[in-house]
Amino acid sequence: VALWSGRERHCLQLYSFAFYFSSATVTSIAYGDVVPSNSSERSFAALLNILSCLYLAKVFADLNFINSMYNHWTAQRHQRVTQTK
């Protein structure tokens, strides 16, 4: 049990607050008017922050894959057209 803001809190609450703060800092989302009030809400918000960033990374990876496949097929088509001439 740790002492925090004049009240005793459980270590899990401190770790959930630290996880929420670090995920909000890393993802640069949060610090708004609506903030989670207890450790379970902070943990959920932190997890949601991380998952939303992972989802966004997946979207950009898929777009990159589509673009690279388009370039690959365009280069193959160009090579075939050049060979047939």
N, C-alpha and C positions, 0 to 999 in steps of 0.2 A: 504494500500500500504506500503510495507516494503522496506528498503534500503538494497541492497545486491550487493556486488562487485562494488560499485560506481554507480550503475544504479537502478532505481526504478523498482520493480517487483511486480506483483500481488501475493497475499497470496496463490492462487491456484497453482501458479508456484512453490512456496516454498514447499508446501505440496506434490506436485507431485515429486519434487526432493528428498524430505525426504523419501517418499514412495519407490521410485526407489532405493535410497541408502540403505535403510533398507532391502528391498527384495533382493537386490544383495548381501548384507552382510549375510543374513540368509541363502540364497540358495547357497552361495559361487560360483555363476556363475556371470561373468561379469568382470569388471576392465580390459578389453582387449583394443586393439587398436581402435576398432569401438565402439563408445559410442553414445547414443541418444543425439540429439542436442536441442530439445525443450520439453516442458512439456507433450505434447501428446505422443511423442515417448517414453519418460521416463515412463509415465503411462502404455503404452502398453507393454513395456519391463518388467516392474515390475509385471504386471498382468500375462504375459507369464511365468516369472520366477516362480511365485507362482503356476500357473496351471501345469507347467511341474513337479514340485515337488509333487503335489497332484496326478498326473498321475503315477509317479514312485511309490508312496506309494500304489496306487491301484494295480499296477502290483505285488508288493511284497505281498500285502494282498491276492491277488488271488493265488499266488504260495503257500503261507502258507495254504490257504484253501484246495488246491489240495493235499498238503502233509498231512494235518490232516485227510482228507477224506480217503486217501489211508491207513493211519495208522488205522483208524476206521474200514474199511472194512477188512483189514488184521487181526485185532484182532477178529472181528466177525467170520471170516472164521476159524481162529485158534480155537476159542471156539466151533464151530460146529464140527470140525474135532475131537476135544478132547471128545466131548459128544458122538459121534457115536462110538468111540473105546471101 
